[in-house]
Amino acid sequence: MEAAVKEPIDLIYSIHRSRRRSLSIKVVQGEVRVNAPHGLAEREIQQFVSAKANWINRHLARQQQQLSKLAERLWENGETLQYLGETYPLWVHLGAKQSHCEFNDNGFQVALSNRVKQPQKNTQKLVEDCYKALAKQWLDHFIHSWQVAELQPSSHDIASFTGKWGSCSATRAIRMSWRLWLAPEYVVRYVVIHELCHLKHFNHSKAFWQLVEQHDPNYPAAEAWLKRHGITVLNPHYTAFAN
């Protein structure tokens, strides 16, 4: 990754080089990322960014408006969290022999040891670990019941992505962001199927989308939900969002 570049058009972006053959731009969490091939002249990248300036500014404005509504999470007793699209309270209790977090119908239950020096930071870490465990349990069950021979991953795991929902590697391994499990279950299911379909089509061609639709006919509804709420849910400082 190269240092951030500032253009005369006041666009600041970072350049990420790889073996890809073409240029692309992503606006993620209010930041502009340019994916470029190794060896491509920086002048050509600047020209590409300048040509896309209007598109970039529209997306930046929309994302920054959404991000401005995010309240800073305090990780304190009484806050609310989402899991599979439902809202649950966060309960924080002091005086435990050992700090831990568990999830049940009553919400996220965090018990902190009296030895904890930074209760908010520890609560955040415990809750995130709980999300990862819940996500892994859900994903394990889904993959185990997924009976499509040509779309079987070599492995599956949970990651902490904030700029994407999941990934599919050339070795047929899929990794999903635990933040996805804040979304409704039909959205989670779609995103996992989306990555599994990349095992056959490592692109977003017409054939890829036909395969997605074959396994999830309702995927446009999930796409619409992600377009509306995705930036909020992926943000590390997410908060409750309006329906």
Summary of the structure (lengths in Angstrom):
residues: 243
radius of gyration: 20.2
end to end distance: 37.0
largest distance: 60.0
contacts: 687
relative contact order: 0.10
helix: 41%
strand: 25%
